[in-house]
Amino acid sequence: DSDLSMRTLSTPSPALIFPPNSPGFQNGRGSSTSSSSVTGETVAMVHSPPPTRLTHPLIRLASKHQKEQASIDRLPDHAMVQIFSFLPTNQLCRCARVCRRWYNLAWDPRLWRTIRLTGETINVDRALKVLTRRLCQDTPNVCLMLETVIVSGCRRLTDRGLYTIAQCCPELRRLEVSGCYNISNEAVFDVVSLCPNLEHLDVSGCSKVTCISLTREASIKLSPLHGKQISIRYLDMTDCFVLEDEGLHTIAAHCTQLTHLYLRRCVRITDEGLRYLMIYCTSIKELSVSDCRFVSDFGMREIAKLESRLRYLSIAHCGRITDVGIRYIAKYCSKLRYLNARGCEGITDHGLEYLAKNCTKLKSLDIGKCPLVSDTGLEFLALNCFNLKRLSLKSCESITGQGLQIVAANCFDLQMLNVQDCEVSVDALRFVKRHCKRCIIEHTNPAFF
């Protein structure tokens, strides 16, 4: 009895991780499942405890028969652990309360390399504290097996929750806290300073985060190697509206190993910030500065210094970029595979010609809402970029069916074509469908189906 009570107290309750007042929990009784609106995964709820005694003989006989026929109990331990590996954190904690065997299997260290919590109402700070405390039982105060923490959309996450992760999880490699707008720079600095193996950081939508850096204590301690201590390779700062050039300078100086950087809607970034970035981060493969309205052709000149390393570039709605900036990218970044230039109204057929002739391995191109691009530009594209798979021409006023037919006759691997709000005929759309069998066409022509 004493062992049972200890296990009950030390196992995090699913009610803690998914609070009773959440959707699907009614009258003190939880429904069996509830679909998460953030990730789409099924999250288990808490059942009411079963009756302690069965008084009716028929019920007692049926229960005994079901227990004898329970096939899941016949599975070996390794098979059970494999099944548990597909469960999210909420359900895994619930399974740990079923019986002694399931408790031991559910807390197998191999199952706790990842913690994934979702929901706007969850008390995520408390959940992280309880979970890390349990995972630190064998190695006091340190959780060596935990490598990934995903708490995106948990709006109740505060600096206290990040401090828990920083103090207890030195082997952390991936952290996703997108949409958690209550966290500040100080907590993020603690995580990157105390988790030296962190490679993947998603702070998109965290409006209080203005840069990524080491804490002052860590900077003093590691001063001989300052600037090389943050091993982040993937950084998403989408919708971090307060990020400025100076903050980007700090990020670049500390995160020199960056390969993926997303700065969508960081509206205060200018060409000067990109200059800082190119000085330190020379290994970037994917870069997005979409909706950064102050980025211009001078910024494209800086980005072009990445040369053949750059494979993905998004400059959507950067209205100051023209053919000049596209020429810089085309001339030096010959291995570019993806370009999103939607809404760059200064791009014309001349820029598209230069891009097509120099970036012949282009696979995905979005030039929607570029009114100066016409069938002439599409012809250059079709005669040079035979590997093109995705093409968006949405709201391109100068595009006609003739340009589409040239593309379809040369780019046989085309898989997606967006011609919404374009003046193209039904015959042209049918021509595309005949020549590109696997192509999905997004259109606004009611006569074509």
C-alpha positions in Angstrom: 0.0 0.0 0.0 2.8 2.4 0.8 4.5 1.8 -2.5 1.2 2.4 -4.3 0.7 5.7 -2.6 4.2 6.8 -3.4 3.7 6.0 -7.0 0.5 7.9 -7.1 2.1 11.0 -5.6 5.2 10.9 -7.8 3.4 10.4 -11.1 2.2 13.7 -12.8 -1.5 13.6 -13.1 -3.1 14.1 -16.5 -5.4 16.5 -14.8 -2.4 18.7 -14.2 -1.2 18.7 -17.8 -4.7 19.0 -19.2 -6.8 21.0 -16.6 -10.3 20.0 -15.7 -11.9 23.2 -16.9 -10.6 22.6 -20.5 -13.0 21.7 -23.3 -14.2 18.2 -23.1 -14.2 18.0 -19.3 -17.7 18.2 -18.0 -19.3 17.5 -14.6 -16.1 16.3 -13.1 -15.7 13.5 -15.7 -13.3 13.6 -18.6 -14.1 12.4 -22.1 -11.8 9.8 -23.5 -10.1 11.9 -26.1 -9.9 15.5 -27.2 -8.3 16.8 -30.4 -5.7 19.5 -29.9 -6.4 22.6 -32.0 -2.7 23.3 -32.3 -1.1 20.1 -33.5 -4.1 18.0 -34.5 -3.0 15.2 -32.3 -5.3 13.4 -29.9 -4.9 14.2 -26.3 -6.2 12.0 -23.6 -8.4 13.3 -20.8 -8.8 12.0 -17.2 -11.4 9.4 -16.5 -13.3 9.2 -13.3 -11.8 6.5 -11.0 -13.5 3.1 -11.4 -15.7 1.8 -8.6 -13.7 0.0 -5.9 -16.1 -2.9 -5.6 -18.4 -4.8 -7.9 -21.5 -6.0 -6.1 -23.6 -7.6 -8.8 -22.4 -11.1 -9.6 -23.0 -10.7 -13.4 -20.9 -7.6 -13.4 -18.2 -9.4 -11.5 -18.2 -12.4 -13.9 -18.1 -10.1 -16.9 -15.1 -8.2 -15.5 -13.3 -11.4 -14.8 -13.9 -12.6 -18.4 -12.7 -9.3 -19.9 -9.5 -9.4 -17.7 -8.7 -12.9 -19.0 -9.2 -11.8 -22.6 -7.2 -8.6 -22.4 -4.7 -9.2 -25.2 -2.6 -6.0 -24.5 -1.3 -7.6 -21.3 0.2 -10.4 -23.3 2.5 -8.0 -25.3 6.2 -8.1 -24.2 7.7 -5.0 -22.6 9.6 -3.8 -25.7 6.3 -3.9 -27.8 4.5 -1.8 -25.1 7.3 0.7 -25.0 7.1 1.0 -28.8 3.4 1.7 -28.6 3.9 4.3 -25.8 6.5 6.1 -28.0 3.7 7.3 -30.3 1.7 9.0 -27.4 1.9 12.7 -26.6 3.0 13.7 -23.1 -0.6 14.0 -21.8 -1.5 10.4 -22.7 1.8 9.0 -21.5 1.2 10.4 -18.0 -2.2 8.9 -18.0 -0.9 5.5 -18.9 1.5 5.7 -16.0 -1.4 5.5 -13.6 -3.1 2.4 -15.0 -1.1 -0.3 -13.1 2.4 -1.0 -11.7 3.7 -2.5 -15.0 2.4 0.4 -17.1 3.9 2.8 -14.6 7.4 1.2 -15.0 7.1 1.1 -18.8 5.7 4.6 -19.2 8.7 6.1 -17.4 11.2 4.3 -19.5 13.9 6.9 -20.2 13.7 6.2 -24.0 10.2 7.7 -24.0 11.2 11.0 -22.4 13.5 12.5 -25.0 10.6 14.7 -25.9 8.0 16.7 -24.0 5.1 18.1 -26.0 2.4 20.1 -24.3 -0.4 22.0 -26.1 -3.4 24.2 -25.0 -4.0 27.8 -24.1 -5.3 27.0 -20.6 -2.7 24.5 -19.5 -0.6 25.5 -16.5 2.6 24.8 -18.4 5.0 26.2 -15.8 3.7 23.8 -13.2 3.6 20.9 -15.6 7.2 21.4 -16.7 8.3 21.6 -13.0 6.5 18.4 -12.1 7.7 16.5 -15.1 11.4 17.5 -14.9 11.4 16.8 -11.1 10.2 13.2 -11.9 12.7 12.8 -14.7 15.5 14.0 -12.4 15.0 11.3 -9.8 17.8 9.1 -11.0 20.2 12.0 -11.7 19.4 14.6 -9.0 18.6 18.1 -10.4 19.7 17.1 -14.0 17.5 15.5 -16.7 20.0 14.0 -19.1 17.6 12.3 -21.5 15.4 15.2 -22.4 16.3 16.6 -25.8 13.2 18.3 -27.2 10.6 20.5 -25.5 7.6 21.7 -27.6 5.1 24.0 -25.8 4.0 26.1 -28.8 0.7 27.9 -28.2 0.8 27.5 -24.4 0.1 31.1 -23.7 0.5 30.6 -19.9 4.2 29.8 -20.3 6.3 32.4 -18.5 9.9 32.9 -17.7 9.5 30.6 -14.7 8.9 27.6 -17.1 11.9 28.5 -19.2 14.1 28.8 -16.1 13.0 25.2 -15.2 14.1 24.0 -18.6 17.4 25.9 -18.4 18.3 24.6 -15.0 17.3 20.9 -15.5 17.9 20.1 -19.1 21.5 20.6 -20.1 21.2 18.2 -23.1 18.3 20.1 -24.7 18.6 20.3 -28.5 15.3 21.6 -29.6 12.9 24.2 -28.1 9.7 25.5 -29.6 7.8 28.2 -27.7 6.0 29.9 -30.6 3.1 32.1 -29.6 4.2 32.3 -26.0 4.2 36.0 -25.7 4.9 36.2 -22.0 8.5 35.1 -22.2 11.3 37.7 -22.1 14.9 38.0 -23.3 16.3 37.1 -19.9 14.7 33.6 -19.9 15.8 32.9 -23.5 19.3 34.0 -22.6 19.3 31.5 -19.7 18.3 28.6 -21.9 20.9 29.3 -24.6 23.6 29.8 -22.0 22.8 26.7 -19.9 21.9 24.4 -22.8 25.1 24.4 -25.0 23.8 21.7 -27.4 20.7 23.7 -28.4 20.4 23.7 -32.2 16.7 24.4 -33.0 15.0 27.4 -31.4 11.5 28.7 -32.4 10.4 31.9 -30.7 8.1 33.1 -33.4 5.3 35.3 -32.1 7.2 36.0 -28.8 6.9 39.8 -29.1 9.1 40.5 -26.1 12.1 38.7 -27.5 14.4 41.3 -29.2 17.7 39.2 -29.6 19.4 36.0 -28.8 22.6 36.2 -26.6 24.4 34.7 -23.7 23.8 35.9 -20.1 26.3 38.3 -18.7 27.7 35.6 -16.4 28.2 33.2 -19.2 29.8 35.9 -21.4 32.3 36.7 -18.7 33.1 33.0 -18.0 33.5 32.1 -21.7 35.1 35.4 -22.9 38.0 33.7 -24.7 35.6 31.9 -27.0 32.9 34.6 -26.9 30.7 34.5 -30.0 31.1 30.8 -30.7 29.2 29.3 -27.7 25.7 29.3 -29.0 25.3 26.3 -31.4 21.9 27.3 -32.8 21.5 26.3 -36.4 17.8 26.8 -36.9 16.2 30.1 -35.6 12.6 31.2 -36.2 11.9 34.8 -35.1 8.8 35.3 -37.2 6.5 38.1 -35.8 9.2 39.3 -33.3 8.1 42.8 -34.1 10.5 44.6 -31.8 13.7 43.0 -33.3 15.9 45.8 -34.7 19.2 45.9 -36.6 21.2 46.0 -33.4 19.4 42.9 -32.1 20.1 41.2 -35.3 23.8 42.2 -35.0 23.9 40.5 -31.5 22.2 37.4 -32.9 24.7 37.2 -35.8 27.7 37.7 -33.5 26.6 34.9 -31.1 24.9 32.4 -33.5 27.6 32.1 -36.2 26.5 28.5 -37.1 23.1 29.5 -38.3 21.9 27.7 -41.4 18.1 28.5 -41.2 16.9 31.9 -40.3 13.3 33.2 -40.5 12.6 36.9 -39.9 9.1 37.2 -41.4 7.3 40.4 -40.4 10.3 41.7 -38.4 9.3 45.1 -39.7 12.2 47.1 -38.2 14.9 45.2 -40.0 16.8 47.1 -42.7 19.7 46.5 -45.1 22.1 47.4 -42.3 20.9 44.5 -40.2 21.4 42.1 -43.2 25.0 43.5 -43.6 25.7 42.5 -40.0 24.2 39.1 -40.6 26.4 38.4 -43.6 29.6 39.3 -41.7 29.2 36.5 -39.2 26.7 34.0 -40.5 28.2 32.7 -43.8 26.6 29.3 -43.7 22.9 30.3 -44.1 21.0 28.0 -46.5 17.5 29.3 -45.9 16.5 32.9 -45.2 13.2 34.7 -45.0 12.8 38.5 -44.7 9.2 38.5 -45.9 7.2 41.7 -45.1 10.4 43.5 -44.0 9.4 46.6 -45.9 12.7 48.4 -45.3 14.8 45.7 -47.1 15.8 46.9 -50.6 18.2 46.0 -53.4 21.1 46.9 -51.2 20.0 44.2 -48.8 19.9 41.8 -51.8 23.5 42.7 -52.5 24.4 41.6 -49.0 22.4 38.4 -49.2 24.1 37.5 -52.5 27.4 37.1 -50.5 26.1 33.7 -49.4 26.7 32.7 -53.0 26.0 29.0 -53.8 25.2 28.1 -50.2 21.8 29.9 -50.4 19.0 27.5 -51.4 15.8 29.1 -50.1 15.0 32.8 -50.1 11.7 34.6 -49.3 11.4 38.3 -50.0 7.7 38.5 -50.3 6.1 41.9 -50.0 9.5 43.7 -49.9 8.3 46.5 -52.1 11.7 48.2 -52.4 13.2 45.2 -54.2 13.5 45.5 -58.0 15.2 43.8 -60.9 18.5 45.1 -59.6 18.2 43.0 -56.4 17.1 40.0 -58.4 20.2 40.3 -60.6 22.4 40.2 -57.5 20.8 37.0 -56.3 20.8 35.4 -59.7 24.4 36.2 -60.5 25.9 34.8 -57.3 23.4 32.3 -55.9 23.3 29.9 -58.8 22.1 27.0 -56.7 18.9 28.7 -55.5 16.0 26.2 -55.4 13.2 28.3 -53.9 12.3 32.0 -54.3 9.3 33.8 -53.0 9.0 37.3 -54.5 5.3 37.7 -54.2 4.2 41.3 -54.1 7.6 42.7 -55.3 6.0 45.0 -57.8 9.3 46.3 -59.1 10.2 42.9 -60.7 9.8 42.8 -64.5 10.5 40.3 -67.3 14.1 41.5 -67.4 14.7 40.4 -63.8 12.9 37.1 -64.5 15.1 36.5 -67.6 18.3 37.0 -65.6 16.9 34.7 -62.8 15.9 31.9 -65.3 19.3 31.9 -67.1 21.4 31.8 -64.0 19.3 29.8 -61.5 18.5 26.9 -63.8 17.9 24.4 -60.9 15.0 26.5 -59.6 12.2 24.3 -58.3 9.7 26.7 -56.7 8.9 30.2 -57.7 6.3 32.7 -56.4 5.9 35.9 -58.4 2.3 36.6 -57.6 1.1 40.2 -57.6 4.0 41.2 -59.9 2.0 43.2 -62.5 5.0 43.8 -64.7 5.7 40.1 -65.3 4.2 39.0 -68.6 4.3 36.0 -71.0 7.7 37.0 -72.1 9.1 36.4 -68.7 7.3 33.0 -68.5 9.0 32.0 -71.8 12.4 32.7 -70.4 11.5 30.6 -67.3 10.1 27.7 -69.3 13.1 27.5 -71.6 15.7 27.4 -68.8 14.1 26.0 -65.6 13.0 22.5 -66.7 12.9 21.2 -63.1 10.3 23.7 -62.0 7.7 22.0 -59.8 5.7 24.9 -58.2 4.8 28.2 -59.8 2.5 30.9 -58.4 1.3 33.6 -60.7 -1.6 34.8 -58.6 -3.0 38.2 -59.6 -0.4 38.7 -62.4 -2.4 41.0 -64.6 -0.2 40.6 -67.7 -0.2 36.8 -67.9 -2.3 35.1 -70.6 -3.0 31.5 -71.7 -0.1 31.7 -74.2 2.5 32.0 -71.5 0.9 29.1 -69.5 1.1 26.9 -72.6 4.8 27.6 -73.1 5.4 26.6 -69.4 3.4 23.5 -69.6 5.1 22.4 -72.9 8.5 22.5 -71.3 8.1 22.0 -67.5 6.7 18.5 -67.5 7.3 18.0 -63.7 5.1 20.9 -62.7 3.1 19.8 -59.7 1.4 23.1 -58.6 0.2 26.1 -60.6 -1.6 29.0 -59.1 -3.3 31.3 -61.6 -6.0 32.7 -59.4 -7.3 36.1 -60.5 -5.4 35.8 -63.9 -7.1 36.3 -67.2 -6.5 32.9 -68.7 -8.8 30.8 -70.9 -10.3 27.4 -70.2 -8.4 26.0 -73.2 -5.1 27.1 -71.7 -5.9 25.4 -68.4 -6.8 22.2 -70.2 -3.6 22.4 -72.1 -1.7 22.5 -68.9 -3.6 19.6 -67.5 -2.9 17.5 -70.6 0.9 18.1 -70.5 1.4 18.1 -66.7 -0.6 15.1 -65.5 0.3 15.5 -61.8 -0.2 19.3 -61.7 -2.8 20.8 -59.3 -4.2 24.0 -60.7 -5.5 26.7 -58.4 -7.7 29.0 -60.4 -10.8 31.2 -60.3 -12.3 30.3 -63.7 -15.7 28.7 -63.0 -15.8 27.1 -66.4 -12.8 24.9 -65.7 -13.2 21.9 -63.4 
